[in-house]
Amino acid sequence: MLTEPRSGRLASWGNALIAGLVSPDDAVLAAVGEDAVHRVEGLPGESAPVGLTLALGRLRALGVTGLRVALPAPGHPLGLSGPPEFNARALEAEEAVVCQGVALGLVPEVYEAGSGPDAADVHAEVVWHCLPVRAAPPADVPSLGEAERELAEALRDATRILSRLDVAGSGPVAEAAIDAYRARAERGREVLAPGYPPRAVRVLELAQRVALLISVAYENGHGGAVSASEMAARAEALRPVERTARRAQVAAYNAFVEERERGAR
């Protein structure tokens, strides 16, 4: 619930670093989050994986002017521009970062390390695979304005659909649970790094709320959808809502690069 994509954190704080708004240490600390360590493999000029601080500095030296996010799903290459190898790896990971200014992209691979009965003993180590990308417009990314309008409709649609199908997670109790969860999850967390427009923060928060509402519905059982056909109908009805939420997340994370491009024209 309320999962923040690693690509979103890396792009957000990487953009702030490239713009000189945060220090390398602060950017890497925020990008790594609760993971143990992030490394980058395949970086031009490096024969072995390097730490995230060195990697971000090297990318900036190579001419990277910004970082975009891709959140693809089967049949929906959201934020991708090719080639097929990069798209396939991004689709498997369900996320990627695409560099602006240099035809490179980063796809995360997550490893769990540690042992013991306590979940706290297990931590995640992330290797970002640096690969060539096609210098072309990303697929199906809306503007912030479009994303905000689509999200408002999607939130109404999700609530109506879940209520009509009598799915657990559509009523006021679920809304209270969502609010409580968000309060815990977001305590002390910046939604986006410094430098992002307020509208991007608003769109990302709403996109996360829509995604969380769908997640609650799926995790809280089948509600009144007791037959296979009813469950299939619910999934089919919610699919475009989930798609809208992903599109909006990408628009929010990419707003930093879009704003800078407009300012440079």
FENTAJO-V322478 format. One record per pair of residues at least 6 apart in sequence whose ideal C-beta (glycine too) atoms are under 6 Angstrom apart, sorted by the first residue. I is the first residue (numbers start at 0). J is the second residue. D is the distance in whole Angstrom. If there is no record, write none. Layout:
i & j & d
I & J & D
I & J & D
This chain:
i & j & d
0 & 211 & 6
0 & 214 & 5
1 & 184 & 5
1 & 207 & 6
1 & 211 & 5
4 & 94 & 5
5 & 107 & 5
6 & 68 & 5
6 & 94 & 4
6 & 95 & 6
6 & 96 & 5
7 & 68 & 6
7 & 252 & 5
8 & 30 & 5
8 & 32 & 6
9 & 30 & 5
9 & 96 & 5
10 & 66 & 4
10 & 68 & 5
10 & 96 & 5
10 & 252 & 5
11 & 191 & 5
11 & 192 & 4
12 & 26 & 4
12 & 29 & 4
12 & 30 & 5
12 & 192 & 5
13 & 55 & 6
13 & 66 & 5
14 & 65 & 6
14 & 66 & 5
14 & 255 & 4
15 & 21 & 5
15 & 192 & 4
15 & 193 & 5
15 & 194 & 5
16 & 26 & 4
16 & 55 & 6
17 & 59 & 6
18 & 194 & 5
20 & 193 & 5
20 & 194 & 5
23 & 52 & 5
27 & 51 & 5
27 & 52 & 5
31 & 37 & 5
34 & 123 & 5
34 & 125 & 6
35 & 122 & 4
35 & 124 & 5
36 & 124 & 5
37 & 51 & 4
37 & 125 & 5
38 & 48 & 4
38 & 126 & 5
39 & 49 & 6
39 & 54 & 4
39 & 127 & 5
39 & 129 & 6
40 & 48 & 4
40 & 126 & 5
40 & 128 & 6
41 & 128 & 6
41 & 129 & 4
42 & 54 & 6
42 & 57 & 6
42 & 129 & 5
61 & 101 & 5
62 & 100 & 5
62 & 101 & 5
63 & 98 & 5
63 & 100 & 5
63 & 101 & 5
64 & 99 & 5
64 & 100 & 4
65 & 99 & 4
65 & 256 & 4
66 & 96 & 5
67 & 97 & 5
67 & 253 & 5
67 & 256 & 6
68 & 249 & 5
68 & 252 & 4
69 & 78 & 3
69 & 79 & 5
69 & 89 & 6
69 & 95 & 4
69 & 97 & 6
70 & 77 & 5
70 & 94 & 5
70 & 245 & 5
70 & 249 & 5
71 & 77 & 5
71 & 79 & 6
71 & 89 & 6
71 & 90 & 5
76 & 86 & 6
76 & 138 & 5
77 & 139 & 5
77 & 245 & 6
77 & 249 & 6
78 & 137 & 5
78 & 140 & 6
78 & 249 & 5
79 & 86 & 5
79 & 89 & 6
79 & 138 & 5
80 & 133 & 5
80 & 135 & 4
80 & 137 & 5
81 & 133 & 4
82 & 133 & 5
85 & 104 & 5
85 & 130 & 5
85 & 132 & 5
88 & 106 & 5
89 & 95 & 4
89 & 106 & 5
92 & 106 & 5
92 & 107 & 6
95 & 104 & 6
95 & 106 & 5
96 & 105 & 4
97 & 104 & 5
97 & 132 & 6
99 & 256 & 5
102 & 131 & 6
102 & 132 & 5
102 & 134 & 5
103 & 129 & 6
104 & 130 & 6
104 & 132 & 4
105 & 127 & 4
105 & 129 & 6
106 & 128 & 5
107 & 125 & 5
107 & 127 & 5
108 & 126 & 5
109 & 123 & 5
109 & 125 & 5
110 & 124 & 5
111 & 121 & 6
112 & 122 & 6
112 & 124 & 5
113 & 120 & 5
113 & 121 & 4
113 & 122 & 5
140 & 249 & 5
141 & 246 & 5
141 & 250 & 5
143 & 198 & 5
143 & 202 & 6
143 & 250 & 5
143 & 254 & 6
146 & 202 & 5
146 & 247 & 4
146 & 250 & 4
147 & 202 & 5
149 & 243 & 5
150 & 205 & 5
150 & 206 & 6
150 & 247 & 5
153 & 209 & 5
153 & 240 & 5
153 & 243 & 4
154 & 209 & 5
156 & 240 & 6
157 & 212 & 5
157 & 240 & 5
160 & 236 & 5
161 & 169 & 3
161 & 216 & 5
162 & 169 & 5
164 & 224 & 5
164 & 233 & 5
165 & 222 & 5
165 & 223 & 3
166 & 216 & 5
166 & 222 & 4
167 & 219 & 4
167 & 220 & 5
167 & 222 & 4
168 & 215 & 4
168 & 216 & 4
168 & 219 & 5
173 & 215 & 5
177 & 211 & 6
190 & 200 & 5
190 & 203 & 6
190 & 204 & 6
191 & 200 & 5
194 & 255 & 6
195 & 255 & 5
196 & 254 & 6
199 & 251 & 5
199 & 254 & 4
202 & 247 & 5
202 & 251 & 5
203 & 251 & 4
206 & 244 & 5
206 & 247 & 4
206 & 248 & 5
209 & 244 & 4
210 & 244 & 4
213 & 237 & 6
213 & 241 & 6
221 & 230 & 6
224 & 230 & 5
224 & 233 & 5
